[in-house]
Amino acid sequence: MCNLPRMKNDCTDEALLEWQARQPDAFTGDPLWRLDTYREALYLADRVRADVIEAGVPGSYAAMKEQLLTSVGSIAANIAEGYGRPTTADRVRFLSYALGSAREALTWYQTLPSSIDRAAFDDRIARLARIRRMLLGLLTRLRKNSGRKFDPW
């Protein structure tokens, strides 16, 4: 469970727990579901999709919204891809992609107009930062266990 501050709207851990409870067995029955980072990334993708729809920004921002959605969706997708890989090197590669997508999403989130609710914005940034920390921890452990040096930039 994340340690985010309680905020109004959907920006609480209770909202994450409620979202998790609504997920189909096809997701929750997979061993991947036990990985906090994956669940957090999926939840974030769900919320960001709603944010982008709610923002209703003019067409000139369409490319930015698309980039944000793509980068956020890529986090969970790359975690899932890496989880299913048989070698540590493959896992590290896909988790590194997920980390890059998390950093990219932070950048794209900053480009959205200020029409997004401030509490929601703060929540999404905090979740992205948390996902980044979790991915760095996973990568550090995987590389340590494989005997490779890791420099988290």
N, C-alpha and C positions, 0 to 999 in steps of 0.2 A: 504494500500500500504506500502511496506517495505521501509526503509530508508537506503538502501545499497548504497555504493559509486558507481559511474558510472565506469564501467570497459569495457574492450574490449570484443569482441565476444558476447556470449549470456548472459553475466553477468550483465545485466541492468534491471531495473524495466520495461522498455519498452518491453523487451523480455518476462517477466512474463505477462504483459498485452496482448501481441500478442498471447501468449500461451492460456490465458484464453478465448480470443475471438474465438479461434479455437475449443473449447470444445463443445461437443454435448449437446443438450437440456436436454438429460437424466441426465447429471451432473448438468448443470447450473440451471435447473428448480427445483432441490431439495432444500429445505430450508437449508440443510447442506452446500450448496455452499456458503452461506452468511458468513460462519465462515472462517475468514482470515487464521487461523491456518491450516484448512483442505486444502484450495486452495494452500497455500504455501507448504504443505507437498506433495501434488500431483505433483506440479510443480518440486519440488526437486527430487522426484522419477523419473520423466521423464528425468531430466538432469543427474542424477547419472547413470541411465541406459546407456545413451549416453557416459558418461565418461568411464564407465567400458569397453564398446565396443571399444572406442578410445584408451584406455590404451594398449590394445593388449599385456598384460603381459604374460610371459610364463605360462605353465600349473601349475607350482608350486604355483602360486598365485590364482589359480581357487577357492580354498576354501575361501580365503579372499574376492574375488570379490562377491562370492555367499552370504557370511555373510553380506557384505555391502548392497547388493541389498535387502536381506531379511529384515534387520533392517530398512532401509529407507522405504521400502514398508509397513512395519508394523506400521509406524507412522500414515500414513493416514488411514490404515485399522482399527486401534484401535480407532482413533478419530471418524470414521464413526460408528463403533460398539457402542461406548459409547454414541454418539449422539442419537442413536435410543433406548436407554435403558430408562425404565420408572422411575427408582428410582435414587436419587442422589448418593447413595452408588455404584450402578452399573456404573454410569457415571464416578465417581471418580476412580473406579477400572480400567476402560478401558483407561481413560486419563492418569492414572499413568503408564499403559503399554506403551502408546505412548511416554511418557516422558522417560521411560527406553530405548525404542528403539532409540530415538533421541540421547541419551547419548552413546548408543552402536554404533550408526552410526558414531558419532564423532571419536570414538576410531578406528573403522575399516577404516575410511577415512585416518587416519594417517598411516595405514599399506600399502596403495597402493604405488607403485613405483613413483618416481618423474617424470614419463613420462607424467602425466596429466598437462595441461597448468596451470601455477601458478595463473593466474587471475581466472580461473574456479575453482581451488582448494579453493582459498580464498573466492570466492562467495559461494560455497557449505558449507564451515565451518561457514560463517556468517549467512547463511540461517538456518543451524541447530541450531546455537546459538539463533537466533530469534525465531524459533519454540519452543525451550526449554523455553525461557522467556514467550512466549504466553501460553504454557501449564501450567507453574507454576502459571501464573496469573489466568487462568481458574480454576485450582485446588484450589487455595487459595479462590477464590470467592465461588466456590461450597461448600467447607468445611466450610467457614465462614457462609454461608447461612444455612447450616445444623447444625450449632452449634458445629462442631467438630474442635479440634485444629489441625493445620497443621504445620509441621516442614519440610521445603523444603530441608532438608539435608544440 
